[in-house]
Amino acid sequence: MIPSAAGRDGVPSVSSMRLALFAHFALFGVVGTQWYARLPSVRSTLGLDAVELGGLLTIGGLGTLAAVLATGGLVARFGGRRVLAVGVLGNVVGFGLVALGLATLSIVPLAVGLVVNGACGAFVNVPINVAAAAVERRIGRTVLPHFHATFSVGAALGSLIAAGFSWRHVSVEVQLVVVLAVATVLRLATLRVATAALDEPAVRRRVDARVRPAQGFRSALGAWTERRTLLLGFVLVASSLSEGSAGTWLPIAITDGFGSREAVGAIAYGTFVVAMTVVRFSGTGLVDRFGRVAVVRASGLSAFVGLAVFALAPSLATAWIGIVAWGAGAALVNPVTIAAASDEPLHAAARVSVATSFSTVAMLAAPPVLGALVDGIGARHALGLLTIATLLSFSLAVQLRPRANSSAGSAAQET
């Protein structure tokens, strides 16, 4: 159970908010990864090649893109709690349709389910990240990577769950139903406390004084004119390509590139997220000591080396070393960039929504592009081309310097 100790004005304590958000980030990781880790089975069940699978995943990305463009305005208009609740319940519908499509070998319900899940991903991602940034400001030091670390823990757990179901030859549709049933109960049980930092009276009064509900969408659109916010979006493009492509294609790269079983591919992705988890838990002190810019640049170099080693490795053991370096390099860029977009609380939801929309576009384009390359040069070499994206995050890292009027006390002074 999440502790319910309340502070002033009946608002849950910061520790309660933090624990509830840990649960939501972890469950977000479980729900997504337990599906992606079974993509080899999905491909086999539906008789798809890599290009067709990439196109199917792109359909889901359309839902994410449509939703992420509106999420900032929706949060401003209705509040983070309601938007998050829609995302949680929508996942039940989405994965239910995916399971139906797999059980009946029908592409239509599966595609619709992927669109619904794509939209729900945005409805979950933006509110929990903005809430986590609010908790970080209250604590006064860098903790946002810890929340992303719990996402990685959830992703690792989801990968292991998928490996277990696969090892026992349990169908993907049965797995989806079981996992979603458990995850939804836990998500709903912790929803109110997880979003308390967004909906507490003091915060809502400050927001309402600046932005009336009817102006929520117009206020959110203003973030699209901000140069820094747009450049932060490009940093997230690089981060999302590196991290997200691992979830989609790493299991397939292992099974195809080394002739391994599906379960080995799932464990390989589990290794990737474990590497991210360790760095996310241990790297917050590095952010406070050296600043966002230096940490993101070092992360880009690590991801570059890891991807290159993985793509060119002569053996599975060597590729595994590349996976670890790749995961370590992918660990901090996303949470640190989200924190930068959230420097000013009143505009955090809009800016996070805009910045994450760039990564959504990248993820929308990546599956079909990589899918076409997979058929031509193989999954490992296709993933190796993501080294180009890591150079983008390195070159734009300077945009992560904290704003002078930011109330966040978590970032060190940049040099």
C-alpha positions as CSV (number, residue, x, y, z in Angstrom):
1,M,0.0,0.0,0.0
2,I,1.1,3.6,-0.7
3,P,1.3,5.6,2.6
4,S,-1.4,8.2,2.8
5,A,0.2,10.6,5.4
6,A,-1.1,14.1,4.5
7,G,0.7,17.3,4.8
8,R,-0.8,20.8,4.9
9,D,-4.2,21.4,3.3
10,G,-4.9,17.7,3.3
11,V,-2.4,17.1,0.5
12,P,-0.5,13.7,0.7
13,S,3.1,14.0,1.8
14,V,6.0,14.2,-0.7
15,S,7.2,10.7,0.2
16,S,3.7,9.4,-0.5
17,M,3.6,11.2,-3.9
18,R,7.0,9.8,-4.7
19,L,6.1,6.2,-3.9
20,A,2.9,6.4,-5.9
21,L,4.7,7.8,-8.9
22,F,7.3,5.1,-8.6
23,A,4.5,2.6,-8.9
24,H,3.1,4.4,-12.0
25,F,6.4,4.6,-13.8
26,A,7.2,1.0,-13.1
27,L,3.8,-0.2,-14.3
28,F,4.1,2.0,-17.4
29,G,7.3,0.1,-18.1
30,V,5.7,-3.3,-17.5
31,V,2.7,-2.7,-19.7
32,G,4.7,-1.6,-22.7
33,T,7.6,-3.9,-22.5
34,Q,5.6,-7.1,-22.0
35,W,4.1,-6.5,-25.4
36,Y,7.2,-5.4,-27.3
37,A,9.2,-8.4,-26.0
38,R,6.7,-10.8,-27.7
39,L,6.9,-9.1,-31.1
40,P,8.8,-12.1,-32.6
41,S,5.7,-14.3,-31.7
42,V,3.4,-11.6,-33.1
43,R,5.3,-11.5,-36.3
44,S,5.2,-15.3,-36.6
45,T,1.5,-15.6,-35.6
46,L,0.4,-13.1,-38.2
47,G,3.0,-14.1,-40.9
48,L,4.5,-10.6,-41.2
49,D,7.9,-9.6,-42.5
50,A,10.0,-6.9,-40.9
51,V,8.6,-4.1,-43.1
52,E,5.0,-5.1,-42.4
53,L,5.6,-5.4,-38.7
54,G,7.2,-1.9,-38.7
55,G,4.2,-0.5,-40.6
56,L,1.9,-2.1,-38.0
57,L,3.8,-0.4,-35.2
58,T,3.7,2.9,-37.1
59,I,-0.1,2.7,-36.9
60,G,0.1,2.7,-33.2
61,G,2.5,5.6,-33.4
62,L,-0.2,7.7,-35.1
63,G,-2.3,7.4,-32.0
64,T,0.6,8.6,-29.9
65,L,1.3,11.5,-32.2
66,A,-2.4,12.7,-32.2
67,A,-2.6,12.5,-28.5
68,V,0.7,14.0,-27.5
69,L,-0.1,17.1,-29.6
70,A,-3.2,17.7,-27.4
71,T,-2.0,16.4,-24.0
72,G,-0.5,19.6,-22.8
73,G,-3.8,21.4,-23.4
74,L,-5.9,18.6,-21.9
75,V,-3.8,18.7,-18.7
76,A,-4.2,22.4,-18.5
77,R,-8.0,22.1,-19.1
78,F,-8.9,19.0,-17.1
79,G,-6.0,18.4,-14.8
80,G,-3.3,15.7,-14.9
81,R,-5.3,13.2,-12.7
82,R,-8.2,13.0,-15.2
83,V,-5.9,12.7,-18.2
84,L,-3.9,9.9,-16.5
85,A,-7.1,8.1,-15.6
86,V,-8.2,8.1,-19.3
87,G,-4.8,6.7,-20.3
88,V,-4.9,3.9,-17.7
89,L,-8.5,2.8,-18.6
90,G,-7.8,3.3,-22.3
91,N,-5.0,0.7,-22.1
92,V,-7.5,-1.9,-21.0
93,V,-9.5,-1.2,-24.2
94,G,-6.5,-1.0,-26.4
95,F,-4.8,-4.2,-25.3
96,G,-8.2,-6.0,-25.2
97,L,-8.5,-5.2,-29.0
98,V,-4.9,-6.3,-29.6
99,A,-5.6,-9.6,-27.8
100,L,-8.8,-10.0,-29.9
101,G,-6.9,-9.4,-33.1
102,L,-4.2,-12.0,-32.2
103,A,-6.8,-14.6,-31.1
104,T,-8.8,-14.2,-34.4
105,L,-5.8,-13.5,-36.6
106,S,-7.4,-10.3,-37.6
107,I,-5.4,-7.2,-38.4
108,V,-8.2,-4.6,-38.0
109,P,-8.9,-4.9,-34.2
110,L,-5.2,-5.3,-33.6
111,A,-4.5,-2.1,-35.5
112,V,-7.3,-0.2,-33.7
113,G,-6.0,-1.4,-30.4
114,L,-2.5,-0.2,-31.2
115,V,-3.9,3.3,-32.1
116,V,-5.7,3.4,-28.7
117,N,-2.7,2.2,-26.8
118,G,-0.5,4.8,-28.7
119,A,-2.9,7.6,-27.5
120,C,-2.9,6.2,-24.0
121,G,0.9,6.2,-23.9
122,A,0.8,10.0,-24.3
123,F,-2.0,10.4,-21.7
124,V,0.1,8.5,-19.2
125,N,3.6,9.8,-20.0
126,V,3.0,13.5,-19.9
127,P,1.1,13.7,-16.5
128,I,3.4,11.4,-14.6
129,N,6.6,13.2,-15.9
130,V,5.2,16.6,-15.0
131,A,4.1,15.3,-11.6
132,A,7.6,13.8,-11.1
133,A,9.2,17.1,-12.0
134,A,7.0,18.8,-9.4
135,V,8.1,16.4,-6.8
136,E,11.8,17.0,-7.7
137,R,11.3,20.7,-7.2
138,R,9.8,20.1,-3.7
139,I,12.7,17.9,-2.8
140,G,15.3,20.4,-4.1
141,R,17.7,17.9,-5.8
142,T,17.8,15.7,-8.9
143,V,15.4,12.8,-8.5
144,L,13.7,12.6,-11.8
145,P,16.1,9.9,-13.1
146,H,14.9,7.8,-10.2
147,F,11.4,7.8,-11.6
148,H,12.7,6.8,-15.0
149,A,14.8,4.1,-13.3
150,T,11.6,2.6,-11.9
151,F,10.3,2.7,-15.4
152,S,13.4,0.7,-16.4
153,V,12.7,-1.7,-13.5
154,G,9.2,-2.1,-14.8
155,A,10.5,-2.6,-18.3
156,A,12.9,-5.3,-17.1
157,L,10.2,-7.0,-15.2
158,G,7.9,-6.8,-18.2
159,S,10.7,-8.4,-20.3
160,L,11.1,-11.2,-17.8
161,I,7.3,-11.7,-17.6
162,A,7.2,-12.0,-21.4
163,A,10.2,-14.4,-21.4
164,G,8.4,-16.5,-18.8
165,F,5.2,-16.7,-20.8
166,S,7.1,-17.4,-24.0
167,W,9.2,-20.1,-22.3
168,R,5.9,-21.8,-21.1
169,H,4.5,-21.4,-24.6
170,V,1.6,-19.3,-23.4
171,S,-0.1,-17.2,-26.2
172,V,0.5,-13.5,-26.4
173,E,-3.2,-12.7,-26.0
174,V,-3.5,-14.6,-22.7
175,Q,-0.4,-12.8,-21.5
176,L,-1.9,-9.4,-22.4
177,V,-5.1,-10.1,-20.5
178,V,-3.4,-11.3,-17.3
179,V,-0.8,-8.5,-17.2
180,L,-3.3,-5.7,-17.9
181,A,-5.7,-7.0,-15.3
182,V,-3.1,-6.8,-12.5
183,A,-1.5,-3.5,-13.7
184,T,-4.8,-1.7,-14.0
185,V,-5.8,-2.5,-10.4
186,L,-2.5,-1.2,-9.1
187,R,-2.6,1.9,-11.3
188,L,-6.1,3.0,-10.2
189,A,-5.3,2.3,-6.5
190,T,-2.3,4.8,-6.6
191,L,-3.8,7.4,-9.0
192,R,-4.9,10.1,-6.6
193,V,-1.7,10.2,-4.6
194,A,0.5,10.1,-7.7
195,T,-1.1,13.2,-9.1
196,A,-1.4,15.2,-5.9
197,A,1.4,17.5,-6.8
198,L,-0.5,18.5,-9.9
199,D,-3.9,19.0,-8.4
200,E,-3.1,20.3,-4.9
201,P,-5.0,23.5,-4.1
202,A,-2.0,25.8,-3.9
203,V,-0.8,24.6,-7.3
204,R,-4.2,24.9,-8.9
205,R,-4.7,28.5,-7.6
206,R,-1.4,29.6,-9.2
207,V,-2.3,28.0,-12.5
208,D,-5.9,29.4,-12.5
209,A,-4.5,32.9,-11.8
210,R,-2.5,32.7,-15.0
211,V,-4.5,30.4,-17.3
212,R,-8.3,30.1,-17.2
213,P,-9.6,26.6,-18.1
214,A,-10.9,27.8,-21.5
215,Q,-7.4,29.1,-22.4
216,G,-5.7,25.8,-21.7
217,F,-5.2,24.8,-25.3
218,R,-4.2,28.3,-26.4
219,S,-1.6,28.5,-23.6
220,A,-0.3,25.0,-24.6
221,L,0.1,26.0,-28.2
222,G,2.4,28.9,-27.2
223,A,5.1,26.4,-26.3
224,W,5.4,25.6,-30.0
225,T,6.9,29.0,-30.6
226,E,9.7,28.6,-28.0
227,R,13.1,27.9,-29.5
228,R,14.5,26.2,-26.4
229,T,11.5,23.9,-26.1
230,L,11.8,22.9,-29.8
231,L,15.5,22.1,-29.4
232,L,14.8,20.1,-26.3
233,G,12.4,18.2,-28.5
234,F,15.3,17.3,-30.9
235,V,17.4,16.0,-27.9
236,L,14.4,13.8,-27.1
237,V,14.3,12.6,-30.7
238,A,17.9,11.3,-30.3
239,S,17.1,9.8,-26.9
240,S,13.9,8.1,-28.0
241,L,15.4,6.6,-31.1
242,S,18.2,5.1,-29.0
243,E,16.0,3.8,-26.1
244,G,12.8,3.1,-28.1
245,S,14.4,1.2,-30.9
246,A,15.9,-1.1,-28.4
247,G,12.5,-2.1,-27.1
248,T,11.2,-2.7,-30.6
249,W,14.1,-4.3,-32.5
250,L,16.7,-5.6,-30.0
251,P,14.9,-8.9,-29.3
252,I,14.6,-9.4,-33.1
253,A,18.2,-8.4,-33.6
254,I,19.3,-11.1,-31.2
255,T,17.0,-13.8,-32.5
256,D,17.9,-13.1,-36.2
257,G,21.5,-12.0,-35.8
258,F,22.7,-14.9,-33.6
259,G,20.0,-17.6,-34.2
260,S,18.9,-17.4,-30.5
261,R,15.5,-18.3,-29.0
262,E,12.9,-15.6,-28.4
263,A,13.4,-15.8,-24.7
264,V,17.1,-15.0,-25.1
265,G,16.1,-11.8,-27.1
266,A,13.8,-10.8,-24.2
267,I,16.6,-11.3,-21.7
268,A,19.0,-9.2,-23.9
269,Y,16.5,-6.4,-23.8
270,G,16.2,-7.0,-20.0
271,T,20.0,-6.5,-19.8
272,F,19.6,-3.2,-21.7
273,V,17.0,-1.9,-19.2
274,V,19.0,-3.1,-16.2
275,A,21.9,-1.1,-17.4
276,M,19.7,1.9,-17.7
277,T,18.2,1.3,-14.3
278,V,21.6,1.2,-12.6
279,V,22.7,4.4,-14.2
280,R,19.4,6.2,-13.5
281,F,19.6,5.3,-9.8
282,S,23.3,6.1,-9.4
283,G,23.6,9.0,-11.9
284,T,21.6,11.7,-10.1
285,G,24.7,12.7,-8.1
286,L,26.5,13.2,-11.4
287,V,23.8,15.6,-12.6
288,D,24.0,17.6,-9.4
289,R,27.8,17.7,-9.4
290,F,28.6,18.2,-13.1
291,G,25.4,19.6,-14.5
292,R,22.9,18.5,-17.2
293,V,25.1,19.4,-20.2
294,A,28.2,17.4,-19.2
295,V,26.1,14.3,-18.3
296,V,24.1,14.3,-21.5
297,R,27.3,14.7,-23.6
298,A,28.9,11.8,-21.7
299,S,25.7,9.7,-22.2
300,G,25.8,10.4,-26.0
301,L,29.3,9.1,-26.2
302,S,28.5,5.9,-24.2
303,A,25.5,5.2,-26.4
304,F,27.5,5.8,-29.6
305,V,30.2,3.3,-28.5
306,G,27.6,0.7,-27.3
307,L,25.6,0.8,-30.5
308,A,28.8,0.5,-32.6
309,V,30.0,-2.5,-30.7
310,F,26.6,-4.2,-30.8
311,A,26.3,-3.7,-34.6
312,L,29.8,-5.0,-35.4
313,A,30.2,-7.7,-32.7
314,P,31.5,-11.0,-34.0
315,S,29.8,-12.9,-31.2
316,L,26.8,-12.7,-28.8
317,A,29.1,-12.2,-25.8
318,T,30.7,-9.2,-27.4
319,A,27.3,-7.9,-28.5
320,W,26.2,-8.1,-24.9
321,I,29.0,-5.7,-23.9
322,G,27.7,-3.3,-26.4
323,I,24.1,-3.7,-25.0
324,V,25.3,-2.6,-21.6
325,A,27.2,0.5,-22.8
326,W,24.2,1.4,-25.0
327,G,21.8,1.1,-22.1
328,A,24.0,3.1,-19.9
329,G,24.3,5.9,-22.5
330,A,20.5,5.9,-23.0
331,A,19.7,6.2,-19.3
332,L,19.9,9.9,-18.3
333,V,19.1,11.8,-21.5
334,N,15.4,11.4,-21.3
335,P,14.8,12.3,-17.6
336,V,17.3,15.2,-17.6
337,T,15.6,16.7,-20.7
338,I,12.2,16.3,-19.2
339,A,13.4,18.1,-16.1
340,A,14.8,20.9,-18.4
341,A,11.4,21.2,-20.1
342,S,9.7,21.4,-16.6
343,D,11.9,24.2,-15.2
344,E,9.0,26.6,-15.0
345,P,6.0,24.8,-13.3
346,L,3.2,26.8,-14.9
347,H,4.3,25.9,-18.4
348,A,5.7,22.4,-17.6
349,A,2.8,20.3,-19.1
350,A,2.7,22.3,-22.3
351,R,6.5,22.2,-22.8
352,V,6.8,18.5,-21.9
353,S,4.0,17.7,-24.3
354,V,5.7,19.7,-27.2
355,A,9.1,18.2,-26.5
356,T,7.8,14.6,-26.3
357,S,5.9,15.1,-29.5
358,F,9.2,15.3,-31.3
359,S,10.3,12.0,-29.9
360,T,6.9,10.6,-30.9
361,V,7.4,11.7,-34.5
362,A,10.8,10.0,-34.4
363,M,9.3,6.8,-33.0
364,L,6.6,7.0,-35.7
365,A,9.2,7.2,-38.5
366,A,11.7,4.7,-37.0
367,P,9.7,1.4,-37.3
368,P,9.1,1.4,-41.0
369,V,12.5,2.9,-41.8
370,L,14.3,0.4,-39.6
371,G,12.0,-2.4,-40.9
372,A,13.1,-1.7,-44.4
373,L,16.7,-1.7,-43.4
374,V,16.3,-4.9,-41.4
375,D,15.3,-6.8,-44.5
376,G,18.2,-5.3,-46.4
377,I,21.2,-5.2,-43.9
378,G,19.9,-7.0,-40.8
379,A,18.6,-5.8,-37.5
380,R,21.9,-5.4,-35.8
381,H,23.4,-3.2,-38.6
382,A,20.2,-1.2,-38.8
383,L,20.4,-0.4,-35.1
384,G,24.0,0.6,-35.6
385,L,22.9,3.5,-37.7
386,L,21.4,5.1,-34.6
387,T,24.9,6.2,-33.7
388,I,24.0,9.2,-35.8
389,A,21.2,10.1,-33.4
390,T,23.5,10.0,-30.4
391,L,25.7,12.7,-32.0
392,L,22.5,14.9,-32.2
393,S,22.0,14.7,-28.5
394,F,25.6,15.5,-27.9
395,S,25.6,18.6,-30.0
396,L,22.3,20.0,-28.5
397,A,23.2,19.3,-24.9
398,V,23.8,23.0,-24.2
399,Q,20.1,23.6,-24.4
400,L,19.6,21.7,-21.1
401,R,21.1,24.5,-19.0
402,P,18.6,25.4,-16.2
403,R,16.7,28.6,-16.7
404,A,17.8,31.5,-14.5
405,N,14.3,31.9,-13.0
406,S,13.8,28.2,-12.4
407,S,12.7,27.2,-8.9
408,A,14.3,23.8,-9.3
409,G,17.2,23.3,-7.0
410,S,18.3,20.1,-8.5
411,A,20.7,21.0,-11.2
412,A,24.2,22.1,-10.8
413,Q,25.4,25.4,-12.3
414,E,26.5,24.7,-15.9
415,T,29.8,25.7,-17.1
